[in-house]
Amino acid sequence: MSDEREWKLEEAYLDKVYNKLTETYQDVVQAAEHADQDSRQFIQGLSGDLRMSQDSVSDSFESLIEVEQKNQELAQLNYKREWLAKQHHNVTQLMNSAYFAKLDVQYSDEEDVESFYIGVAGFSDDHHEQYVYDWRSPIANLYYENNIGKTSYEAPVGTVPVDLKNRRQIRVERDRLLDFFDTTTAIEDPMLLEVLNESSSAKLQDITSTIQREQNEIIRDTASHVLIVEGIAGSGKTSTILQRIAYLLYRYRDDLLPEQVLLLSPNPMFSQYIEEVLPSLGEKNPRQMTFRDLMKLKGRHYPVETMAEQLENQTVRTDLTHMLTLESYVEKLTAKDIYFIPLKREEEVVISAEWMQETLASLPDSTEMYRRLEYVREQMLAQVERYIKTESKQAYWRDEVQDLSNEEYKQLFPKGMKGSEDDNIERIAFKLLTKRFGNVRQRIQRYGWLDLERHYVEATGEALSLPLSLDQSTEFAYLHYLLLRQRNERRVKYVIVDEVQDYSETQLYFLSKIFDQANFTLVGDGLQSIFVQGTSFDRMAPIFEGEGRRIKRMALKKSYRSSGPISQLMKHLAGGERSGIEVINRPGKNPVYVPLKNEQAYREYLQTFIAQREKNTRRVILTKTSEEAKTLYESLGRPHDLHVVTDTAAMNFSTKTMMMPIHLAKGLEFDHVLIHDVSNNHYPDTQMARHLLYTASSRAMHELTLPFIAQLTELLK
């Protein structure tokens, strides 16, 4: 405990800040109520104010100006409400814990020492007195760098030299000061160890107050175009990239929107697990999807093998041969080489392949192919439009229109119709035809008339059979992109890839091409590779090399998640594949090995394990595959206290024991992990089995149980 005088000074400052926060909170709540009321009144008044005059063009023009003015007013009201909502969130966060650190800084020998308090958000009053500094602010970097004495930090004005006199970690809860301690190092500090000893939670939490120096370097890197981070299990990779996203959104807040950041997650359950981190830091979540989701957006909707099938079949490309072949193939294509599919509606040809070929050939060869195909598409849409207009004037439509029910009529024209009977029949016919040709128009828009399958087979010499492998789907999407240049995502400025070791070279090459203007952060762990032929970290940099691209590799070698004994087992499983692994020497239980004679005894043991309820403890049984999880669940008699998660089942963060395949547990953590049957028969002495055991054991924070039938795997001896 610190001396009494320092304690009283810290208490006094906390009282001051908390009182100001309370006052601000009340002001924000009141302002938000007024803003909501103003918005409601404004919207209610719109219907009476905005009546478009039909008398003259002048009246209509004036009404349009009025509409635009009202839109601007509404936008200002919405902006105010959003700003107040963010203020409310930040103040609420700070009222729970105003700050977690204090820096005593001297800018020159002639100046007094200044104190800076660091929190999850910044806080100042109307007179611009800064009570708390945001953890992402330039001055806060001094806290994470841990350099007591002469040092510096980077600010918008340049490098600022300072003398850091003291670095203090502080624990507060609302208006209560719990503890504080002065420290020069972060690795073994009491705050970090206390956090590590806590139970796991259903959602990933932010690590703002315990960011370590090596993590901070990754979070604040803005010089690299491609940042490649290889980190061992439990080193905080996922937390670090989420804090990095929060930092980038803060640093470039005038130029970067959340939707301009794309986070590629390993699976949907993982996205669910991390969904609260950025909102807890006052930022909106970025675009989140899996690579499979991205393929659905970029190509045609062919069935693609599931993750379980991919694991079983190991259908991963080992090089870029097909991707480079496709580039060369498309580059040589001329108009006469393009294959078309006749456009049909109900077996009737609407536009022939010959017409498409002639339209394409009508443009000069000097025009880029994707522009010529765009022209064909526009001509096809115009052709369909002309057909609908001509057809709607035909006399035989009168009978069909008159047979419409009142309900069908209302669906077509909710506000009714005016005009002569003949005009109305023509309008109804036009609308009916437009609706019926909706699928045709959609196929035109999506280039469904291009025979990409034939081009793919001709280019690669490989027949397409369903379901496609994920790499085949990627190559097909790349062919689509090369021909049409339609999906180049220039708006995306940052692409963050988690579990990058499970991406093939084909997939990474695809990302580097379609997001060629974006900066990349690639994070993973080679020891958790679940494919025989994944992409090694040494091969990643050449894939992303380009003119002027700065590529940086970093390593996270300290494991924080697991207790000391579990971390030592992980280190053993890493073997010679990874050197320099450091673990936090946190006390804990040794892994428990449970030998069982036969399958009956094994099932009985698992049933007992599942039936046990451990308060505030999240437990999981990890299997090798999804199919194995389903089979084991059935053999155990479908226990009520067990929740099974597979590729198609949603995560349920309940009090029940969970069971899932190892690949779905990546990035997650649990208090107690049981690895299903670590026998020599189930986990033979292979690199893949070693990776699976390493990944599974590293999910455990406090307890690891290892039951096996007959003989223990050689990998754990």
C-alpha angles and dihedrals in degrees: 000000000000123000120284097250094055090046092055092048091052091046091051092051092047090051090052094049095043093050090050091048091051091051092048092047091056091048092049093048091050093046091049091052091051091047092051090049092049091051093050092049092046093052092046090053094050096078092056096042102046109062110148109224115229094191100089145353088249092058091048091050092051090048091052090054089050091050091052091050091050090049090054092049091050091048090053091050091049092048090052092050092049091048091050091048090055091047090050091051094048095046091047090051092049093047088060092049116357097194143339104207145035128203124199106205133179117197096192138356090256095054131078121252112266125208123220122189116207124210142159088271137017122256131192136155131241090274090057094249104155111221098168130019123217113252088236095056117111094249091055090065087077089066094054096041091057096207109149112197130021109009141126144222134212117249132170088265092054136260113352115202115212143163109237103210099179142001114204128186114208133193116203133166114198104303095345124098106216103177145321136196136183116234142170098199135050103198100080100019119141094240092057094045091049091053091047091053093055122101120264119263134221090244129040112257128216117259097208096132095045104040108144126221097256091047091049091056090057094044094053100039109126100153098073124082090195119028114189115193123186111189133171121241112287095019092120098254097150094042089049095053091048090051087047091056090050090050094049092049089052097043094048098029093139094052108025127071125192091244089059089065117077119199114194108203127192095240142350093259090059090053088053090050095055099037096106100050101083096039087053087058092050096258131116118243116260124234106295128194143133122253088253089057089052091053090055089057097044105046143016120307100256120154110265125199115264123247089256091053091046091053092048096045097035088214097174125138114238096204145011098259096121094044093052091044090054091051092052092044096052092045090061097046118119129190093267090054095061116106119216135194118216111249110238139183116196091342091307115120108237097176122011127225088238091059090051091049092050092047091051092047091052091074122078118264089237090070112096113257096239090054091050091051089049088054091051090051093051091048090050092052090049090049092053090046091053091047092052092048093049094044094049090061093059116115096230090070090073092076094046093047092049090052092061116117121234089252093054090047092052091050090055096042112019092174096046128238140271130201140056122332093246092051091048093050089052092049092049091047090050091051093046092050092046089054093047091050092050094106091047092052089047092054089050092050092049095046091245087155093067113094095224092158091062091047091050093051092045092050100043103025087227121123118226116238125176132279094041119219113248090251092051089051089050093050091048091051089049091053088051089051095046093052099041107023084208102127104050100135100214092159093065109090101176130033116191116193119193122196088018092167088076093059118097122228087253092058095045091047089052091052092049090054104043093042094040093144096049133095115237134215111190116190131179151110122253090207089063094054108134096189126077089225108035122146115277117224089242089061096049099073095056090052091058098039114124142145109308095353112145110211123194130184122204135176133214107202102165118092115209105166106072131056119255098266093048091046090053089055090051089051089052091051091049087062115166094339094085129028130190097038111165124197133195106247094231116160117243147134121300117246109272117230114203115192114199127187102220145352094274092055089045093054091048090052092051092048090054091047092051093047092055113096117206112193116240090358125126111210133186139183111214122207130186095244142010091248090054090052091053093047093048091049091054093046090053091056097255095284114217092222094058124085113198120208119195135162091281101033121087124241113257111194094202134140090265124104108261130218124198142146116272094247091061092051093061111125092012126107134205136188093231126024127188115192111210114244108336091192124142089248093054098039109031120188098277133125092245092052089048091053092049093051092045091051093046097046092047091063089071120095102178113357135034123186120193114189120179141176117237108326128029116235115264088233092072097045 
